[in-house]
Every structure is written in C-alpha cells, then in structure tokens.
Amino acid sequence: METKRRYAPIMTGAVLLTLILLGCVLYHTFSVPAQKYIVAYIPLDNRPVNQERVHYMAQSADIALLMPEEALYRTALDHMQPNPDGSTTGNREKLRQWLLDADKSCDHFIISLDQMTSGGLVGSRWLHNEDLTLEYRMIDTILALSKTNTVYVFDTVMRLAPTVGYQGYSLEDYNALRAYGMEARKTLCADELTLEKIAESYCLGADGAPIQTDISADKLAQYHAARARKLKLIDYALRKADNNIDFFFIGVDDSSPQNTIQRNEISYINTLLGQNGTLGAAADELALCCLGRMIAELYHVEVPVQISYFGGGENVPADGFDIGTLAESMQNHLDALSVKNAENGLQVLCLTRGSGDTDRHSLLARLKENQAAHTPTVLIDVSEAPEVLAEMIIKDTSIDLCQLLGYSSWNTAANTIGLALSQGVGRYAYLSAVDRASQDANEGFLQAMTFSYVKDISYKAVHPDLDGFLSFTHPCAPANITARLSSGKVITALKPFRAEAQGRVSVSDFRYPWERTFEICFAIDISKG
C-alpha cells in the first residue's frame, strides 16, 4: 500500500549523517535502524491492553508512539475518581485538537472511533443521544486527516449488554440485558437491511413477534437507542470514508456464534466494508492488530505466515464469544494484518479446543524443531485448559521463551489470536527490514513478551489474585518466568540468524488500574549485568 506522504524520519539530515558515521565505528557493538517512524495513536481506553502493551509493541519495532495524556482518554467507573475535568470518559474535543496538532509532525495515525465519538468503549455502550452533530464532527476530522496521511481506524459493534459499575448498572442489569440481547432476532435481508429496519428488529424475535422481557421500558429504550446510535456512527464513517481510510478494523464486542441482536448489525456493516476493511470477533486486540499491520507497511515487508493446528478444533466455533470457526477467526486476523500464506516464514502453532496430551506433546516437539532450525514461531493456546501447556513450556528448559515472537492464552479465542499474531507479525516485519535490531527495540520486545507470559500464565491461568501473587510457589510463578527470560536470548536478526541475551528481567508494582481483577498491570525492568 502506498502512503500518502513520504515517510518522515525523526532525525534531521545532519544528525542522521553523524549517526551513520558513528555507526561505522560502533557497528559491532550495536546497530541503529535506518529510520525510526512516528505513529500517533488514540487508544480505546486506558486499560493495559490499550496502553502499556501497545507501547511495548511499538518500541519492539523502533516505532515512536505518540499518545495524548491519559486524562484525555481515561475511563472512570462509578467507584473511581473522575477525570480532572469532571468527566468519566475521554474528552472528545481535546482529542480532536490533539489530532490536529499531531498532524503537524506525523503522517501515520491509529485511531479508536469509539474514543473519538463516545469517549471510549464503556461510553459507546452507554451514550444514547440522538443529536450526533458532535460525533459527526469528530468523524469528519478523522476523514480529513486520512486525505493526506496514512490512517487506520478501529471500532466495535456494541456488545450484548452495557458495563457493570458504570452509570449505576448492576450485575443483575447486565445479566438481564445480555440474556435479552442473546435472543434470536428476525433475520433481515436485501432491501430490509437498513438502519431503520434494524432498529425496529431489536425488539422482535426470530418469528417477528415482540420478545417478552421483564426489563423496564426505560432501560430497554435506552439500550435500543445506544445500539442505534452506535450503528449510525459506523454507517456515517464508512459511507463518507470514500476509500481514504487506509484500513478499517471493526471488532464484534462480546460476540456469539448464535443469532443475536448483533446479527443484523454485522450483516449491515459487511455490506459497507470495502477491500480496506474487515470485521471479526473481539475488541481488546484491535489496536495491536492495527499496529502490527502498520509496522509491516512502514518497513515495506509482506510477512509470510504458516498456521499449524494441534487438536483438530479449527473447524468448530472458536469459543462461545466468536462469530465463526477458529480457522475463520484466524484468517480474519491474518487479513487484518495483511500477511501472506507461505511455508517459509513465521510459523504459528495453535492448540485448539478438544486437544489432549498427545496434541500438546506434538506442538512442543514442533516448537523445539523450529527453535533448533532458527525458525521464528508464535504460540497460541485457545484450548479449554491453557494452564496445562503453559506449565509444560515453563518447566521445559530446552525451550527458550525469549525466542517465541508471540504468545497468548488470554481471555477469548479471538483476543488470544490477535494479541499473539500482532506481536509476532510486527516483530518479524521489523527484523526482516533491519540488519540487526536496536537495543531499545529488543528491550521493548522482551517487555512485551514478559507481559504476555506473566499476565496470561502466572496470573490468569494459575493465580488470579494479587494477594500473595509474587510469593506463591508454582512452576509458573512470576519469579520462575522472569528467571527463564533472564537466561534466554532474544532473536535480534534473521539473515543471518542472531540471538542475544538482554539482561535480567524483573517485575514489580502489580496493580489493578481499573480496580477490577480482569485488568492487571505491572512494571517490567531489564537490567544489564
């Protein structure tokens, strides 16, 4: 894909010349990439998956990531301190001005439409205003940027229920609305597939009769209005984009393989998406997928990927939160990342649902073969018991954890695929474009992988509670993982292959930034010597 402006390196000509001369002397000590690119990024919200993990991934490819101050995109739930301006979601007007200011020094943008139009993911599930003048102005600003810049936009199809603990919504409210949203709806086709007809179908079952519910009329009307508003905003953005948006990734938030209230919305959006857009399950990995695709584009690399499944579950629904089979979800992410299917390149090993010990041993045997052959590999575990394979990996010292280019076993299958693939594709593209990775990029990559292992394995799979987390005894405890990472070697070059130790890894300051156990975060330090 051709960019709309010439890539603009951060360094001036004089500084670059000095660095080149210096590089000739210090080449055998470290290497400096020919260019370091700037990407301006508007996050979905301030959860670690949208903040720290995106930062680590950008750093792992020598990308300078520009972000607004956190107060401008932060979400505050009911029990949390509001933002300095008194709001509980992002400041849309100030973010719009930030984008205009960033345009003066940046040519590449990754933008959350939910943040720009609703102040974040939580706000997009709640707001139900009919006057969309402000929201359309936000979208028009993004579309204006896209005429002279490379712009990736990501957005979501509203999930089946609003957020617990926001605007007074209780778990009881969530359960009731989610059950209501899961009811099969009348399927609309052809000329019936319009914004108006979709809104009318919200309250109608598969047989066209009204759905019976005990939910109050006010809450039901607000829920329907929020859905209709969300769909109107996607409709406006896609219709006015006029192919100027370089990539549009829409994730179906909290989705289901069944016929639900989302089904007609998904069908409608698919009629509007062009070749530069894709729609798939999940929401939390969207920014990382956009960044993985942009890294490959910035470095002019088409990443070759080969998928191998272990367990035989690739042709069944990935899990209860997807809209298709595992193979379809995988292909959707590959399309989003703009990679090519090829045998010689990045190998992706995926453990599926229905897998057993034989499949796990087969996967580990392949992983060891790949590492012995210096073949870059990503590992994805979407099985029913990811803690089993995780413990096998941690206990097997013949496996170098540092040399996996991506790993995930976190949350839904689609999240897991997106997190691991985007990290692997981005790092592979970068390594394919440079003779040798920079020290800064290597540290960013090691931080990204440390976060993946500690979050997905130590915390989610083994000990999902901060009380005693750092001191508990288990093969997958944080101390064991960081020890393994400290003794491993990160891949720093592909041709010829090179792997180098990066230093001692340690983790600290474990916390819940959203004061919810689902979103854990921690500091990662890499020290030399």
N, C-alpha and C positions, 0 to 999 in steps of 0.2 A: 504494500500500500504506500503510495507516495504521500509525503507530508505536504502541508500547505505553506510552510515556511522552511527555510533551510535550518538544519539543526544548529543551535547556538550554544557552543561550549561556554562554560563559565569563565574560563581563563582568557585573558587578552592575548594578543599575538606575542607581545614582548615577554609576558610571563610564561607562555607556552614554550617559546624558544629557549628560555632559561631552563625550564624543566626538562626539555629534550636533551640539552647539553649535559645537565646534571644526571639524567637517566643513563647516558652513555657511560658515566663513571660508576654509577651505583646499580647497574642492571642486574648484577649477580646477587645483590642484596635484596632488592625488591623491584617490582615493575609498576609503572604508573599507566593507567589506561589512556588511550589517545584522547578521549573526550569523556567528560562527566556531564550527564544531562540533567536538566531540571524538569520536574513534574509537579504541577500544582494539584493539590488533592483536597476535595471537600468530602469528609467522612460521613458515613451513615449516622453515626453517633460516636460517643466516647468510650465504648466498650473496648477491651484489649484487642479483640479480633479486628477491629476497625482502626485501631490506633497503633499500639506497640508492634503488632505483628506486621502491619503494612510498612512501618518504619524499618524493621529488621530486613524485610524482603527487599525493599528499595536499596538499602545500604549494601546488601549482598550482591548487587549488580552495579555498584557505583552510581546509583541514581540519587540526586539531591532532591529530597521530597519537601516541597513547600506546603505547610498546613497553617490554617488560621489558629489563633489562640483558642484553647479548649473551651473557654466560656462561650464562644460563638457557636459551638455545635454540640454542647453538652445537653444531656437529658437528665432531669431530676424527677425521680419518682416521688410519690406523696410523702414518704418518710424522710426525704433527703432535703438538704438545704437548696433553695432555688438559686439560679444563676445571679450574678451581680446586678443584672438589670431587672430582677424580679421574675423572670420567665422560668418555665420548666422545660422548655425545648430550645432549639437553636434560634439564633437571631437572623432571620432571613434577609432583612435589609442590609445589615452589616456584612453578611456573607456575600451578598451581591456586590457591594463595594469592594470587598476583598478580591473577588474575581477580577473586577475591572483593574484594580491595582496590580494584580499578578500578571495580567496580560501585558504589562509594560516590560516585563523581563522574562516571560515564559511563553513557550509555544505548545506545551503539552499539558492537557488537563484530564483528570479523572474526577467526575462529579456525581455525587449522590443526588438524584432528583427528589427523593424523599426528604433529604435535609433541606434542599433549596425551596421546596414548596410546602413542607409541613414541619420543619424543624427537627426532623429525624424519623426513625422508624416508629417509635411509640406515638409520636404526634400524628403520623399518617394513618394510624389505626383509630384515632380518636376524633380528629377535626371533621366537622360535618357542615361547614358553611357553604352556602350556595353562591355567594358572590366570590368569584375566583379571579378578580382583577389583579390582586397582588400576586397570586400564584402564576398567572399567565405572564406577568412582567418578569418574574424570575426565569421562567422558561425562555422567554424572548431574549433575555440576556445571555443565556447559555447558547441559544441558536446563533446569536450574533457573534459570539466567540468562535463558534465552530466554522464560520466562514473563512477565518484566517489562521486558525490553529488546529492542531490535532486534538479532538475532544472525544473522550469516552464517557458515556453516561450509563449509570446503573440505577435500577428502580425495582420495585416489588409489586406483585399482586397481593392485595391485602389478605392477611391470614384469616382463619376462621373465627377468631374472637379477639377483642381488644386486650390491653395489657393489664394484668393483675397489679394492683397497687398504684394505679395512675387514675387521677380524677375520681377516686373513690371506688373504682371497680374491684370487686371481691373475687375470690376464687370461685364462689358459688355463681357469680355473674359470668365468669369465664366459662365454667363448665356448661352452663345453660346455653350460652350463645354458641359455643363450639359444637354442642350437640345439634343445635338448630342449623348451624352452617353445614354440618355434615349430612343433613337430609338431602336426598337426591332431588335435583331440580328438573323442571321441564327442559329438554334439550332444544335449543334454538338453532335453526339452520338458515342458510342463504339470506333472503331478504328480511327474515325475522331477527337476524343478528345485528341489532342496533343498540345504541346506548339506552334509548327509551325502553325498548323491549326487555333488555337485560335487567334494568332496574325494576320493571314490572314483574319479572320472573323470580325476584328474590324471595317473595312470599309464597310461591307456587311450587307444589311438589311435582314429581315426575309425571303424574297423571293430570296436571294442570289445575288441581284443586288446591285451595289455601292450606298451608301447613298449620296444624294445630300446635299451639305452644302456650305455656304459662308465663312467658316473658311479658313484662308490661309493654303496653302500646308505645310509651315514650322511649323506652330503651330499644325497642325494636325499630322504631322510626329513625332513631339516631344511628343505629347500626347500619341500616339500609342507606342512610344519607352519607355516611362515611365511605361506604363501598362505592356508591355512585360518584362521589367527589373524586375518589382515588382513580377510578376508571376514566373520568373526564380529563384528568390531568395527563395520564398516559396517552390518551387519544389526541389531545392537543399537541403534545410534544412530538409524537410520531407523525402526525399529519403535517406539521409545519417544518419538520426537520429537512425535507427536500434533499435527502442524501448528504447533507453537510455533516451530520453526526457520524464520526468515523466508526463508532461501534456502540451499540445499544444492547445492554445485557439486562434482561428482566428475570428476576427470580420469583417463584411462587412461594410465598412465605407460609410455613406451616401447612404444607400441601398434603394431598392424599391421592392414592390411585383410584379412589372411588369417584362417582358422580357427586359433586358437592356444589355449593353456591359459587365456587370458583370456576366451575367447568365452562360456563358460557363466557365469562370474562377472559379466560385463557384462549378460547376459540376466537373471540373478537380481536384480541391483541395479535394473535398469529396472522390474522388477515392484514394487519397493518405493518408488520415487521418485514423489512426488506432483507437484502443479502448482507447488510451490515448489522444485523441484529439477531439475537437468539433468546429463547425463553426456556427456562428449566426450573427444576425444584430448588428450594433453599434460598437463603438470603445472606447468611453471615460470611460467605466466602466471596461475595460479588466483587468487592474492591480488590482483593488479592488476585482474582481471575483477570480483572481489567489490567492490573499492574503486570502480571505475567505476560499478557499479550503485548502490552506496550513496551516492555523490556525487549522482547523479541523483535518488535518493529524498530525500536531505536537502534539496535545493533545489527539490523538487517539480516536476521537469522530465521530461517524456517526450520523449526525444531522437529526432527524425526522421532516418532514415538511408536513403541510396540506394546500392546496390552496383553498380559497373560493372566488368566483367571484360574484360581485354585478353589475347588469346592463345588463347581457345577451350578452355581446360583445366578449366573449372569443373565439368564433369560426369564427371570421372575421379578416381580416388583422388588426394587432395591430395599425398601422397608415401608413402614406404614406412613411415611411422610414424603413419599416421592409421587410423581405423576406418571411414571413408566417403569420399565425394567432397569436393572442395574446397567446392562450394556447400553441402553438408550441414554441413561443419565451420564454415563462415562463419555459417550460420543458427543452429547450436548456440551460437556465441558471441553472436550478436545476441539470442537468447533469454535467455542468461545475463545479458546487460547490460540486459535489459528495455527494448529500444528498439522503435520502430515503423517500418515501411517507408513512406517518403514521398519524393516528389521534391524538395521544398523543405526543405532542412536540411543535415545533414552528408553530404558526398559521399565515398564510399570507392572509390578506384581501385585495382584489384588486377591485377597482372601474373602470369599463370598459367604452368604448365608448358606446353611446346610453343610458347611465344611466340618471336617473332623481331624483327628491327629495325623492321619496319612497325608491329608492336604497341607497341613501345617509343615510337616517334615519335608514335603516336596517343595513347598515355597522356600523354606530355609536353604535347602540344597541348591536351588536355583540362585538364591541371593549370594551364597558363598561362591558359586561358579562365576557369577557376574563380578564379584569383587576381585576374585583371583585373575579374571581376564581384564580388569580395569574398565568394566562396562558400567557407566552411570545408571543408577537404579532409584526408583521411587517405590515405596511400600505403602499400600492402602489396605486397611483392615475394616471391612464392613460386616464381619461375621457377628453372630449373636453373643460371642464371648471373646472380645478383643484382648482381655487381660491374659488369656492363655498364651497366645502368640507373643504378646508383649513380654511376658516373663521369660519365655524361651529365648527371645532376642537378647534381653538384658543379661541372662545367665551364660549365654554362649560367647565367650571371649574371643572366639575366632572371627566374629563379625565386628567390623569397625563401624560403630554407629555414626561416626563423623562422615563416612563416605556415602551414606544414603543422601541423595539430593532432595528428598522429600519424604515425610512420614506423617500419617494421621490415622487415628482410630476414634475421632472425637464426634460425639453427637449423632446427627443423622447421616445416612449414606452420602447424600449429595454434599453436605458440608465437608465430610471426610474426603471425598474425591476432590472437591475444589481446593481445599487447603493444601493437600499434598501435591496435586498436579501443578498448581500455580507456582508453588515454591520450586518444584523440580524443573519446570519448563523455564522459569525466569533465570534460574542459576545456570542451567545448561546453555541457554542462549548467550548469556554473558561470557561463560567460559569458552564458548565456540568463537567468540569475537576478539578475545584478547590472548596475547601470548602467555600471560601469567596474571592471575588475579591479584589485585592490590591487597595490602594488609587490612585496610579498612573494610573492603568487601568481604574478606574472609571472616573477620570478626562479626560482621553483620549476619553472615550465613550461619556461623556457629551459634549465635544468639537465637536466630530463628529456629534452628533445629533443637536447641536446648529447650526453648519454649514448647515446641511440639512434644518432645519426649516427656518432660516434667508435667505438662498440663494433661496430655492425653493418657499417659501411662501412670505416673505416680499419683496424680490427683484424681482424674476421672475414673480410671479403671481399678485402682487399688485402695485409695484412702481419700474419699471425697469429703474431707472435713479439715479445716485449718487447725483445729485443736490437736496438738501433738504431731502435726504433719511432718515437720522437719526432723523429728526424733524417732519416728516409728521405724520398726525393724522389718525389712522385707527386701527381697532381691531387687524390687523395682522402686525402692525408696529414693528420694532425690539425691542423697549422698552417693548411692551406688551409680546412679545415672551420670552424675557430674564427674565421678571418678573415671567412668568409662570414656566420657567425652574428653576429659583431660589427657587421657593416654592415647587417643585416636589421632588420625591425620585427615585433614580436610583436603578434598580434591581442589587443587589450585590451577591446574592446567590440563587440557585434554590431549593436545597434539604438540609435543609428546606428553604422555600422561605424567602428572606430578601430584603428589600428595604430601602435605606438610603439617606438622604439629603446630598448634596455635597458642598453647599455653594452658594454664589451669583455669577450669570453669567452676564458678561458684554461684549459688542463688541465695537470695535473701529478700527481706521486706515483703513477705507474702501478704496479700490483702484482697479485699473484695471492693473494687472501685464503685460498683453499683449496689454494694451492700446486699448482694444476692450470691448464693453459693455457686451459681452457674458461671459467673464471670470472675475467675481468679486471675490475679496478676502478680508479678514478682520482678525484682531486679536481677539482672544477669551480669556478672563481671567476668572478664577474661584477663588474667594477669600472666605476664611473662616470667620465666624462670622457675 
